[in-house]
Amino acid sequence: MQIDGFVPADRAIALEEGVTFHYATPYGDVTVIAKIAGDENEEFTQAFAKMSQRHQREARLGQVDPNKQFSDIIRLYAATVVLRWSTTAKSGGKPIEPTVDNFVAVMEGQAFRRVFALFQEDCGDLANFRKAQEDAAAKN
């Protein structure tokens, strides 16, 4: 069914170019260029389903580790949504290299948990990935 007025994500932005999200914190800024975290991103949705099944199985076996599950979610985003990221935050006075493992370590820490929550919301918001189409429609 086609819903009148609904504008889907721009596939190029949502899956190839990504959108830049910037988060300023007292500990340093974090910038993430990311793909959409939604149905359009099949890699994300398939990996999310697989991870959820694993977490459910662990729960049935009484092996629930909330910290591990949180890390799994961050790693999922790092692997299937994040294209590039950087931070001005430092660790031991040294710059933090933009690796997958460091993304997980930064985002699971107390200093940046709220950043990750906002990031999840931002990259799941379809409106952030259709701006180019809305701009083109406004010009016509």
Steps between C-alpha positions, in 0.01 A plus 500: 500500500624847414439755777436849365770744601744232622853551370732200532868525582738604227677166443830663408506701823358221716728222380805646329581860591358501851412797714734684736393517862693717746479474878672751728574382854708635789751220432544563129298506183394191308426510128348199326420457132236229489259306285138456598420247772176367362331280245686658210830376646467123454841430650389674819159334522637151435780541754255650752265202463789256544630685807150513652458126454835440671402727790167318537677164502745622765205623709329160477823340620528748788812659357385861479783752520355850446844655450589245231164552332552877498847451349351269237251771399773763472719262296203427272461872430875539452507218246180569303412868544817702570695597188756717680534657839735722697528659840693779665479309830829367628596188691799537729577831329522332158265525202254214454543325167175449304489119506198275552635380834557858616149601388361223718726591794415872477124452461461236772675722755295716733634823349345431157198273562262789437681574175439144386131523596465821294696343215262201493204736485659716228599217268161336543315820403397476135476879474878527537550295183257663260602865514631501144163384365311757707732778375453389138121494540502848655693640201248364245 
